Amino acid sequence: MRIVLLGGAGYLGTVAARHLTGLGHHVTVVDGLIYSRGDDPARLLPAATTFVHGDLRDPAALRRAATGVDAVVHLGGLVGEPACALDERLAVELNYASPVLAAEAARAAGVEHYVLFSSCSVYGHHAGTVDEDTTPNPLGIYARTKVLAERTVADVLDGRALSVLRLATVHGRSPRQRLDSVANRMTAQAVATGRIPLNGGAQRRPLVHVADVADVLARLLSAPAGDRTFNVGSDRENYTIAQIAGVVEQTVPGTRIDAGPERDESDARDYTTSFARLAAAFPGVCSTPLVHGVREVAAAVAGKELDDPDLPEYDNLAGLRNSLTEGRIRAIGSGECARLHSDYAHADWSPR
Ligand SMILES: NC(=O)c1ccc[n+]([C@@H]2O[C@H](COP(=O)([O-])OP(=O)(O)OC[C@H]3O[C@@H](n4cnc5c(N)ncnc54)[C@H](O)[C@@H]3O)[C@@H](O)[C@H]2O)c1
């Protein structure tokens, strides 16, 4: 199968590229390497991958990428609210305009399957258990761009096969390591300082291992295509933030939780997620427990495979700040992006 990974030189994409090429698929990665880390695609991606340096907001580049492929997978963009809040216009271009422009290109090229990477963050705050039929409750720019991208991409594809993957928070080792998501950050801090800072910690958060995401993607691409949305993770991997800290403390010897009294009010996300639909479609997937990712990241930090874990190269927020300051990335305000920004500005967030 010929597969293009848009944004495939990142944390998830590099793991997916290895997995998919290992299964014999022809993989092309299009990525602008937007973070100021001097990323070297030859180091990050398997030799069998074709790498194209490009901007995922460029309709011509997207048309070239979509031509002659069986599947377009969109996993580019800004991840998480802090990065999106740095520059809302840029977040809308990367997380909303780009997936929509890619869907337009895929549709024009007759691509059979489009996969959009979304996030369980779309559920925001919910007292009970959320599933794919729960009305999204987007709490910030990141979740709003994801919700709107899901809706508009479905409209653009108009019945063509679309899969939306709403991922749990990802942990574990990748060639392009990120240490800014909750479990990876706690693990890196535990190894580097012996302490695991924790504020409050009652918020619930589902987790999934990075290799399991690649496995789900591969299975989905090989299954008959159809319109579907999946939460990606496992019912067993729903945690509170305090429980995540507890797993890290038990797994990394000689560390202790430094508990502050206050809840972290900067992130109100709080939900338990059902992954029953995914488990029914692909039995046995996402079985890697949190402790496995903690061990991997702890070993990489302790063994100096990763440099100083505080470096901006492992943190998308710090990396993006640097890239904005250095002028490596900015909102371009092209005609296409302006058209789609207007959708976002006038979006109706009521249930539909
Ligand atoms: N990592 C997680 O915990 C997590 C959780 C839920 C959802 N997701 C979603 O999964 C996807 C991948 O996440 P990730 O952790 O691999 O992110 P990442 O930041 O590691 O990778 C994103 C890649 O996209 C590229 N990119 C962004 N905008 C671009 C543009 N305009 N042109 C060219 N390249 C561009 C970046 O250079 C980067 O390599 C995202 O859609 C994210 O929202 C991730």
PDBQT file of the ligand as one rigid body, heavy atoms in Angstrom, charges set to zero:
ROOT
HETATM    1  N1  LIG A 401       1.385  12.984  21.257  1.00  0.00    +0.000 N 
HETATM    2  C1  LIG A 401       0.211  12.935  21.882  1.00  0.00    +0.000 C 
HETATM    3  O1  LIG A 401       0.126  12.709  23.118  1.00  0.00    +0.000 OA
HETATM    4  C2  LIG A 401      -1.064  13.128  21.102  1.00  0.00    +0.000 A 
HETATM    5  C3  LIG A 401      -2.282  12.954  21.776  1.00  0.00    +0.000 A 
HETATM    6  C4  LIG A 401      -3.464  13.143  21.083  1.00  0.00    +0.000 A 
HETATM    7  C5  LIG A 401      -3.423  13.487  19.736  1.00  0.00    +0.000 A 
HETATM    8  N2  LIG A 401      -2.230  13.655  19.098  1.00  0.00    +0.000 N 
HETATM    9  C6  LIG A 401      -2.248  14.065  17.693  1.00  0.00    +0.000 C 
HETATM   10  O2  LIG A 401      -1.370  13.239  16.934  1.00  0.00    +0.000 OA
HETATM   11  C7  LIG A 401      -0.732  13.985  15.900  1.00  0.00    +0.000 C 
HETATM   12  C8  LIG A 401       0.777  13.821  15.971  1.00  0.00    +0.000 C 
HETATM   13  O3  LIG A 401       1.242  14.244  17.254  1.00  0.00    +0.000 OA
HETATM   14  P1  LIG A 401       2.801  14.192  17.615  1.00  0.00    +0.000 P 
HETATM   15  O4  LIG A 401       2.897  14.015  19.075  1.00  0.00    +0.000 OA
HETATM   16  O5  LIG A 401       3.500  13.246  16.709  1.00  0.00    +0.000 OA
HETATM   17  O6  LIG A 401       3.238  15.687  17.253  1.00  0.00    +0.000 OA
HETATM   18  P2  LIG A 401       4.665  16.267  16.774  1.00  0.00    +0.000 P 
HETATM   19  O7  LIG A 401       4.672  17.704  17.115  1.00  0.00    +0.000 OA
HETATM   20  O8  LIG A 401       5.754  15.413  17.313  1.00  0.00    +0.000 OA
HETATM   21  O9  LIG A 401       4.630  16.073  15.190  1.00  0.00    +0.000 OA
HETATM   22  C9  LIG A 401       3.942  16.941  14.342  1.00  0.00    +0.000 C 
HETATM   23  C10 LIG A 401       4.763  17.103  13.092  1.00  0.00    +0.000 C 
HETATM   24  O10 LIG A 401       4.040  17.944  12.193  1.00  0.00    +0.000 OA
HETATM   25  C11 LIG A 401       4.961  18.802  11.533  1.00  0.00    +0.000 C 
HETATM   26  N3  LIG A 401       4.223  19.971  11.081  1.00  0.00    +0.000 N 
HETATM   27  C12 LIG A 401       3.343  20.717  11.787  1.00  0.00    +0.000 A 
HETATM   28  N4  LIG A 401       2.831  21.694  11.023  1.00  0.00    +0.000 NA
HETATM   29  C13 LIG A 401       3.397  21.569   9.795  1.00  0.00    +0.000 A 
HETATM   30  C14 LIG A 401       3.261  22.273   8.573  1.00  0.00    +0.000 A 
HETATM   31  N5  LIG A 401       2.432  23.303   8.413  1.00  0.00    +0.000 N 
HETATM   32  N6  LIG A 401       3.980  21.861   7.525  1.00  0.00    +0.000 NA
HETATM   33  C15 LIG A 401       4.816  20.815   7.631  1.00  0.00    +0.000 A 
HETATM   34  N7  LIG A 401       4.979  20.098   8.766  1.00  0.00    +0.000 NA
HETATM   35  C16 LIG A 401       4.271  20.459   9.840  1.00  0.00    +0.000 A 
HETATM   36  C17 LIG A 401       6.020  19.108  12.569  1.00  0.00    +0.000 C 
HETATM   37  O11 LIG A 401       7.235  19.516  11.979  1.00  0.00    +0.000 OA
HETATM   38  C18 LIG A 401       6.120  17.778  13.328  1.00  0.00    +0.000 C 
HETATM   39  O12 LIG A 401       7.149  16.971  12.812  1.00  0.00    +0.000 OA
HETATM   40  C19 LIG A 401      -1.232  15.444  16.064  1.00  0.00    +0.000 C 
HETATM   41  O13 LIG A 401      -2.339  15.632  15.225  1.00  0.00    +0.000 OA
HETATM   42  C20 LIG A 401      -1.707  15.463  17.511  1.00  0.00    +0.000 C 
HETATM   43  O14 LIG A 401      -2.698  16.451  17.733  1.00  0.00    +0.000 OA
HETATM   44  C21 LIG A 401      -1.052  13.483  19.760  1.00  0.00    +0.000 A 
ENDROOT
TORSDOF 0
